Amino acid sequence: MVQYYIGGENKTTIQKLLAGETVIVKGKGNSMTPKLKSGEAVIVEPITPDTMIKKRDIVLCKVKGHIYLHLVTGVSGNTYKISNNHGHDNGWTKQVYGKYVRKATTDELKQ
């Protein structure tokens, strides 16, 4: 079984993604409900030159100094509008580090 780094919406998780590692992220808060619940573990893959990012994707990104696991709600070239699941816009960014793949399994969390 693959071993994943398990972290939150923070700089260490971003460093792992920048190093090419797929990670498990446990986001905090209710801004992504009902898509994601607070503390729910999800698999996030690093962004590569081949990664396609489109509206409605969930990404790990940095907007105005804050790190979020949030929705892409707009795309303009390689700049992305980031929002929560309740309609609040966080702003535009080019700093996208990872893309949500799926929810983590119980076995993946037992590492």
C-alpha positions as CSV (number, residue, x, y, z in Angstrom):
1,M,0.0,0.0,0.0
2,V,1.2,3.5,-0.8
3,Q,2.2,5.6,2.2
4,Y,0.9,9.2,2.1
5,Y,1.9,12.3,4.1
6,I,-1.1,13.3,6.1
7,G,-1.4,17.0,6.7
8,G,-3.7,20.1,6.7
9,E,-4.0,23.2,4.6
10,N,-0.4,24.4,5.4
11,K,3.1,25.1,4.1
12,T,4.4,21.5,4.8
13,T,1.6,20.0,2.7
14,I,2.5,22.5,-0.1
15,Q,6.2,21.5,0.2
16,K,5.3,17.8,-0.2
17,L,3.2,18.6,-3.3
18,L,6.0,20.7,-4.8
19,A,8.3,17.7,-4.3
20,G,5.9,15.6,-6.4
21,E,4.2,13.7,-3.6
22,T,0.5,12.8,-3.5
23,V,-0.8,13.7,0.0
24,I,-3.8,13.3,2.2
25,V,-5.3,16.6,3.3
26,K,-7.6,17.1,6.2
27,G,-9.2,20.5,5.8
28,K,-10.8,22.4,8.7
29,G,-14.0,24.4,8.7
30,N,-17.4,24.2,7.0
31,S,-16.8,26.4,3.9
32,M,-16.8,23.4,1.6
33,T,-19.8,21.5,3.0
34,P,-21.6,19.4,1.8
35,K,-18.9,18.5,-0.7
36,L,-16.3,18.1,2.0
37,K,-16.8,18.0,5.8
38,S,-14.5,19.6,8.3
39,G,-11.6,17.1,9.0
40,E,-12.5,14.8,6.2
41,A,-9.4,13.3,4.6
42,V,-9.0,13.6,0.9
43,I,-6.3,12.6,-1.6
44,V,-4.6,15.5,-3.4
45,E,-2.2,15.0,-6.3
46,P,0.5,17.5,-7.2
47,I,0.0,19.9,-10.1
48,T,2.2,19.0,-13.1
49,P,2.5,20.6,-16.6
50,D,-0.1,18.0,-17.8
51,T,-2.7,18.8,-15.1
52,M,-5.9,20.2,-16.4
53,I,-7.6,22.6,-14.0
54,K,-11.2,23.6,-14.7
55,K,-14.2,25.2,-13.0
56,R,-15.6,23.1,-10.2
57,D,-12.3,21.3,-9.5
58,I,-11.2,21.4,-5.9
59,V,-7.6,22.5,-5.4
60,L,-5.1,23.2,-2.7
61,C,-3.9,26.8,-3.3
62,K,-2.7,30.0,-1.8
63,V,-4.8,33.2,-2.2
64,K,-3.7,36.5,-0.6
65,G,-1.4,34.6,1.8
66,H,-4.1,32.1,2.9
67,I,-4.0,28.4,2.1
68,Y,-7.3,26.8,1.0
69,L,-8.7,23.5,-0.2
70,H,-11.4,25.2,-2.2
71,L,-13.3,25.3,-5.6
72,V,-12.1,26.8,-8.8
73,T,-14.9,29.1,-10.0
74,G,-13.1,30.9,-12.8
75,V,-10.2,30.3,-15.2
76,S,-8.3,32.9,-17.1
77,G,-5.1,31.3,-18.7
78,N,-3.1,30.0,-15.7
79,T,-4.9,32.2,-13.2
80,Y,-7.8,30.7,-11.1
81,K,-10.6,32.3,-9.2
82,I,-11.0,30.5,-5.9
83,S,-14.2,30.3,-3.9
84,N,-15.8,28.2,-1.1
85,N,-18.8,26.0,-1.7
86,H,-21.2,28.7,-0.3
87,G,-20.5,31.4,-2.9
88,H,-17.8,33.4,-1.1
89,D,-15.0,34.4,-3.5
90,N,-11.4,34.3,-2.0
91,G,-9.8,35.9,-5.1
92,W,-7.6,35.0,-8.1
93,T,-4.3,33.2,-7.9
94,K,-1.7,31.4,-9.9
95,Q,-0.5,29.5,-6.8
96,V,-2.2,26.2,-7.2
97,Y,-0.2,23.3,-5.7
98,G,-2.6,20.2,-5.7
99,K,-5.8,18.9,-7.1
100,Y,-8.4,16.8,-5.2
101,V,-8.7,13.3,-6.6
102,R,-11.0,11.5,-4.2
103,K,-11.8,10.9,-0.5
104,A,-9.2,8.9,1.4
105,T,-10.1,5.3,2.4
106,T,-10.0,4.0,6.0
107,D,-7.1,1.8,5.1
108,E,-5.1,4.8,3.7
109,L,-5.6,6.6,7.0
110,K,-4.2,3.6,9.1
111,Q,-0.6,4.1,7.9
